[in-house]
Amino acid sequence: MKTKTIQVLLALLLASQYIYAQTYFPPANSNEWETTDPSSLNWCQNEIDSLYAFLNINNTKAFILLKDGKIVLEHYANGHSATSNWYWASAGKTITAFMIGIAQQEGYLSISDTTSTHLGQGWTSCTPQQEEKITIWNQLTMTTGLDDNVSDPFCTEDSCLQYLSEPGTRWAYHNAPYTLLADVLESATGTGFNIYINQKLKNPIGMDGLFINQGYNKVYISTARSMARFGLLALNNGNWNGNQIMTDSNYFNSMVNTTQNLNKSYGYLWWLNGKESFMIPQSKQVFQGSKNPDAPDDMYSAMGLNGQFINVVPSENMVWIRMGEAPDNSLVPFILNNDIWKRINDLECEALSVDGKNRQEESWEIYPNPTKDRIYVSSNTQNTSFKYSIYDAKGLQVKNGVTKESINLSQLNDGLYFIKLHNNLKSSTFRVIKE
């Protein structure tokens, strides 16, 4: 090996050790967790209060923001507390993805294995030839080719798992094939799903919680701090305070990067930001642009029904999580996530204006989002009317006008739209999904 190559490798090794040395990890056997004063980050209390008010209005139960591993913000509302348990919904998919990587590094399986190797033939209603082409990789990437338009897409019975297309040729957010990854793990390891998670993940990093059965689904429940612990583990590439739990670096890197060209914003059950396009559940349309334009491009996220979020941002050494209900029923509420990011971006204190006072600028909020037929707009000032322009996903203007408080979308087709609100002083653009 050339001397220059050795020097580069040593530099990278030292850099990674420095990063871990600068990151705080809470003890695995204690509730202790060090904090950072928000003022040390130049975050203003009135902006923090505004963020908390927005979270409360949108039915949030828990919110935690970590910087360098330490808690900067921790907020509970709507009857929740630090000891309350709550469901992760589809954000829990990322635990399963992590455990598949652990099972592969321990030699129990390979993600290139055909799923039938572990579940046996006949786990679907496909022909043996069709079924043999479905792999664990397809289950991790939502590309099994099984029909997600069946009457119950959560059903894991063989009769519900029907052939639609060749594996790897179609992306569809289909819960049933994902759910069966738990059975794949149990078959491959010979260990119960929750027991394996306890041994390999929860105990080493001090998480609580477990997967429980709800109908066909397996849903993870835990406290908010346990959710934050898992996010911190992901931020540090599977390393917990020097203990490299995920040693398969190739798998980890693939897990949090684009895995296929159908939905470039999807890894192994993780959602990716900053990509050129994205897809959403229950839609086959490809939308151009980043899924969360107000969030850092390198963010990757665990996302679930009603706004269960883990957002991991390596460039800022930041993690934040949110638990609760949401004002809409979308399976993966991107827009709520982005709206929270807008407020996080505003936390930093602003300089005073020329006359020494902070002047209030008009700002708008829209709700509900997604919506069936009408969007309502609220303003923080007394202005009672504003102009609006609506553009479709291709950037074509489909409607415009002037209104006081709401916009009728009933004549528009279902899909993604961009609504620009503007007056003589400013403009704001919102992404809206019409269902």
N, C-alpha and C positions, 0 to 999 in steps of 0.2 A: 504494500500500500504506500502511495506517495506521501511524503512528509506533509505537503499542503493539505491533503485529504484528512490526514490524522489530526492536524491542527483544527480543521473545520469541525470534525466530529467532537473533539474535546471542547471546543467553544460552545457547540450546541448542548453538550452534556452539562457544562457548567451553567449555561443559561437556564436550562430546565431545572437544575438544582436551586438556582437563585429564585426562580418563580415560586417553587414549592416553599422555599425558606421564607418568602415574603407573604405567603398565604397562610392565614390562620385556619386551624381545623379544631372544632369543638371536641372535647373528649368524648370517646365512644361510650363511656360508662357513666356519664354525668349529664345533667341538664344545664350545666354551665355553658355560657356562650358569650364571648367578649363582644363589645359594641364599639361603634365609632360614632362620635358626635357629628350630626349632619352639618353643623356650622363649620367643621374642619374641611368640608368639601365645598364651602361657600353656598350651601343650600339654605334658602330662606324659610322661616317657620310658616309665614303666610302661604307660601306655595305648597308646603307640605300639608297644611290644613286644607288647602284647595284640593290636593290629590286625595286626601282622606275623605273629604266630602263627596267627591266624585265616586270613589269606591263604595261609600255607604249607599248613595242613591242607586247605584247599580248592583245592589244586593250582594256585595262582597262580604265574606265572613272572615277571611284571613289574608293578610298581605305582608310579605317579608322581603326586604331588599338587602342583599349582602354585597359588600365591597371588600375585596381582598380577604374574603371568608368571614369577616366580622359583620354583625347586624348593624345596619344604619337605620333602617326603618322596620318597625314591627307593629302591625295594627290589626285589631280584632273588632268585629262589629256584628250587628244583627244576631245577637244571642250566642256568638262563638267566643271561645277563649283558647289560650295556649294549650290546654289539655283536651280540647274537643277533637273528636275524629270526624273526618269528612272524606267523601269519595273523590278519587282522581279521575273517574270516567276514562276517556281514551288517553289521557296523559299517562296512565298506567301502562300503556303499550310499551313505553320506553324502558320500563323495568324488564319486561319480557325480552325486548331486544338485547338489553345488557346481559341477561341470563343466558340467552342463546350463545352470545360471545364467550361467556365463561365456560359453558358446556363444550364449545368447540376447542378452546384452549386446553381443556382437560382431556380432550380426545374422545369424548362421548359421541360426538356427531361432527359432521361437516355441513356447512350451509348449502353446499352443492348436492347433498343427499336428496334423492327423491323422497318426498314426504311419506310415500308408501313403505319405505324402509323402516319407519318407526311406527306408523299407524296401521300397517297391513293393507293389503289390497281391499278395495271396496269401501274406502272411507268416503268416497264420492259416488255419484250415480253416473260418472263418466265411464267410457269403455276402458279396459285395462291399458290400452295403448295411450289414450288421452291422459289418464291419471298418472301414468308413469313419468310424464314430462313435467309434472308439478314438483318443484323443489322447495326446500326450506327458504332459499333465497327469494323465491316468488312470494311466499307468505310474508316475509319481512318487508318486501317492497310493494305489496298490494298489486301484484301482477300475475295472479294465479290463472287468470282467464276464466274463472268461475263466474256465473251470472249473479250479479248483485241486485238484479231487479226481480228476484223471486219474492213471493208474498211476505216472507220473513227473512231478511238478510242477516239476522243474528243466529238463525237456526243452524246447528252444526250436524244435524242428521244427514245421512248420505243422500236421502231423497231431496234435500234442500240445496245440495251442492251439485249444480248442474253445469255442464260444459257450455261455454259461449264462444271462446276464442283460444288460440294457441297461447300458452303461458309466455309472458314476456312481451306480448304485443298490445296489451291494453292495461291502462292504470284505472283502478276503481277502488274506492274506499269501502272495502268489504269486510265487515267485522268477523264473520264466521270463520274464514280461513285463518285469520289472525288468532282467534280464540283457541284454535286447535294447536297452536304452538305450545301451549301448556301441556297438552297430551304428548306432543313430540318430546318435550323435555323430560317428562316423567318416564316415558318409554326408554329414552336414550340413557338416562342417568340411573334408572331404577330407584329413584327417590321422589317423594311427594313434592309437588310444586312449591308449596309454602315452606317446606322443610329445607329444600335446596336453596331458596332465597334467604332463609334465616342463616344458613351456614356460610354462604358465599358473599352475601351482600349486607344484610341487616346487622348482623352481629359485628362485623369488622368496622362499620361506620356509625353504629349506634342508632340506626333507624328503628321505629316501631311500625306497626301496621301489618296487614295481611290481605291476601286476595280472598274474597268471598264470592260464592255463587249467587247470581241473580238471574234466574231463568237460564238461558244459554250462556250468558256473559259471566266473565270473571272480573270483578271490580275491586281495585285496591283501595283500602281506606287507611288513613293514618292521621297524625297530627300535622300541623303546618310546618313545624320545624323539621320533621322527618322528610317532608317534601323538599325543604331547603337543603338538607343534608345530601339528598340524592343529586340535586342540582349542583352542589359544590363538588361532589365526586365527578360528575360529568365535566365540569369546568376544568378540572385537573386531569383530564384524560384517563380516568379510572384509577387515579392515585389518591390515596387517603393518608396524608401526613407521612409520606415516605413508603407506605405499603402499596405496592403496585398491584391492585386487585385485578384490573384488566391488563394482562400482559400481552395480549394479542393486539399490538398497535395497528396492524393492517385492518383488522376487523373494526376497531374503534374509529379509525379515520374514515372507513367506508360508511359506518353507521351515521356519522354526522356530516356527510357530504352527499352530493347527488349520486344516486345509484343507478339511474336509468334516464333515458332522454324523454320519456313520456310525461312525467311530472318532475321537472328539474328541482322543485322545491321539496323533495321528499328523499330521506335517507333510509335507514332501517327503522321505520316506525317513528322517526323524528322528523319534524317540519323544519325546513331550512329557509333562511331569509337571504335577501340580496341576490337572488337568482333572476335570470331574464324573464322567466315565466313561472306560472303556478297553476295548479288545478285545485278544486275544492270538492268536498264530499257531495255526492248526489248530483254531480254535474260532470259532463264529459267535455266541457269547453275548456280550452287552454287560455288563460288570461295573461296578458303581457305585463311585465314589471314585477317588482318585489311584492311579496304578500303583505309585508308590514313596512311601508315606505318610511315611517317615522322612527323605525328601530335601526340599530346598527346592522350593516350588511352581513357581518360574520355571526350574527345570532342564530342559534338553533334552539328549537322549542319542543317541549312536550305540551300537547294541547288536547283538551277534552270538553265534552258537552257542558254547557252552562258556565264556561270560562274557568276551567281548571288549567292553570298555566305553570310551566317551569320555563323561564327564559334564561339562556346561558349565553353570555357575551364575553368571549376570550379577550378581545381587544381592550375591554374596560375592566377585566378581572371581576366581573359582576354577575350575580344571579338574582333574579327575583321570581317570587312565586305568588300566585293568587288562587284562593279557594272561594267557592260560593255559588250562588245562583246567577243568572244573567237575564237581561230584559228580552232575550230572544231564545229560540229553540234550536239554533244551528248546531250541528255536531262539532264543528270546529270554529268558534267565534273569532275569526281573525280581526274583525273590526273593533271589538271591545279591547282586544290586546293592543291594537294600534292606538286607540284612544287613551289607554293608560300610558303608553309610551310618550304621547304628546305632553302629558303632564309631568312625566319624569324629566323630559327634556327642558321643561320650564322651571325646574327646581332651583337652578342656580340664581343667586341674587343678581338683580340688574342694577346698573349704575343709575343714579338719580338724573332726572331730566334737567334742562337748563335752569328752570325756575326752582329747582330743589325739591320737586314733588314728583311722585310717580303718577303719571297720567294714565287713566284707565282707557284702554283700547277696547273697541267692540269685539266681542268674540261670540261665536255661535256654537250651539250644540244641536245635534239632530237625533231623533229617536222615533219609533223603534228601528233597529237595524240588525238583521234583515227585516223587511216589511212586506206586507201583502199588497197594499194599494196606496198608502199615504205616509208621507214623512212629515213630522212636526219639527219646527225649528224654534229654539229658545235663544234669547240674547241676554247679555249681561248689562245692556244699556237700555235707555228708554226709546230708542229708535223702533218704530213700529212697522216699517216696511223695508224690503230689500229686493234686489234683483237676483234671479237665478238662471243658470244655464245647465242643461243636463246633456251629458255625452255618453255614448255607449262604449263598450270595451274596445272598439276599434278607433275611438276618438272622434266619431261623428256626432254632431249636435242633433239631438232628437226632440228637444223641447226647451223653451225659455219663457220667462215672464217676470211678473212682479207679484209678491205676496206679502202677507203680514205674519202668518204663523205656520202655514202648512203648504205642502206641494202634493198634488194628486198624481200618482204614478199608475193608476189603474189601467190606462190605455197602453202601457209599455209591456213588452214581453218580459218574462222572467229572465234574470241574469244580472250581470255586474254593470253598474253605472257610476259615473263620476258626476257629482252635483257641485257646481261652483256657485257659492253665495258671494255677492259683492255689492258694495255701495261706493260712494265717492272717495272713501278713505282707504278701504282695504278689501281683500277677498280671501276666501278660504275654500278649499276643495275637499270634499268628503267622498269616500268610496262607499257605495250603498249596494246591497244585494236585494233584489226584488224576487220574492218567492212566488 
